[in-house]
Amino acid sequence: MYKHVYLSIDPGTSMLGTAINAINMNNQWEILHACTTNIELVVRHTYPSEQIMVHGERFFKNMACGRVVEKFADDWWVNDVVSESPYMGRFPQAFAALTECMHSMRNAMYSQNPNRVFHTIDPSTIKKSVGVSGKSGDKELMRKAVQGIAGSMVNVDWLDEHAIDSIAVGYSWYRSVWMGQSI
């Protein structure tokens, strides 16, 4: 029995990390599921190649992101969704693509349930919440930090960087929103 179940996302137009998180009756955070979805495969196996040629692959990748998130939210009956927000670094094209991806996922969530809130958390806050420097790009540090937080709930050795990041997003939401801790 859980008080609250929510989906956390590491967004991407090629690989989408997702984790199902829960708050148990003792107000403790739990991980119920974590995985990475290959969005390119979803597009290739869902949409006709003729349509992809006409409308462009990026359009269908965004649609696929929305559909994947919608499916997880529906299957797990989540109360909320939280995603890492796009970061405007040295790659404006990546920022634009992630912003479109975020828009597609938010639209899918709203269409499915207008009362479900779609939260975002900036990348440096997520890193800090698990004990990694907000400026770090070291994926191995994130892996170790998430393993320390997750303990025996999940073996991160079997997860890739996207699933691990989605767990960190979920933990950051738990600390900042649910527990009201400043990070």
C-alpha positions, -999 to +999 in steps of 0.1 A: +000+000+000+013+034-010+004+070-002+016+082-036+030+067-068+048+089-094+067+086-126+102+102-129+118+108-163+152+114-177+140+128-211+156+120-244+146+118-280+167+087-285+167+070-250+141+078-224+148+068-188+118+061-166+113+051-130+082+043-110+086+057-075+063+053-045+059+069-010+050+041+014+028+045+045+059+053+066+066+083+043+097+065+029+107+066-008+107+033-028+116+024-063+091+000-079+106-001-115+133+015-136+142+011-172+152+028-204+131+029-236+148+031-270+126+058-286+141+052-321+129+016-320+095+027-308+092+050-338+105+024-363+080-002-350+050+021-345+048+045-374+049+039-412+082+049-428+062+070-454+048+092-427+082+095-410+096+107-443+069+133-447+067+147-412+102+140-400+117+117-375+119+143-347+081+148-349+075+110-344+102+108-317+083+134-297+050+116-302+066+083-291+080+100-259+045+112-251+030+077-258+056+059-237+051+082-207+013+079-211+016+041-211+037+041-179+015+065-162-016+045-171-002+011-163+011+022-128-017+046-119+007+074-111-004+105-092+023+128-106+050+130-132+084+146-127+110+151-153+145+166-156+142+199-173+162+207-205+195+223-200+207+251-223+244+244-225+266+245-255+242+226-276+211+247-285+198+220-309+197+194-281+180+220-258+153+226-285+148+189-291+144+182-253+120+212-250+098+197-277+100+163-260+090+178-227+061+196-244+049+163-259+051+144-226+033+172-208+005+173-234+001+135-232-002+137-194-027+165-196-048+147-222-048+116-201-056+133-168-058+171-165-054+168-127-021+150-129+007+175-123+038+175-145+068+187-125+103+196-137+136+198-118+168+213-132+198+190-137+220+206-111+194+203-083+189+166-092+227+160-090+230+178-057+200+159-042+219+126-046+252+141-033+270+148-066+283+183-076+257+202-096+283+208-123+295+172-126+291+153-158+305+121-144+280+093-150+300+069-127+296+093-098+258+093-104+257+055-106+275+052-072+254+079-056+221+064-068+233+029-056+240+044-022+205+059-020+186+030-035+204+004-014+188-030-020+157-017-038+175-019-072+208-031-085+221-003-106+247-025-122+219-038-145+207-002-154+221+022-179+227+059-173+192+069-184+174+047-159+198+057-132+192+094-139+154+088-138+158+073-103+178+104-093+150+126-106+125+106-085+146+109-054+151+147-060+113+151-062+108+131-030+133+152-011+123+186-024+085+183-030+073+155-007+097+161+022+100+199+016+138+198+020+159+225+004+186+211-018 
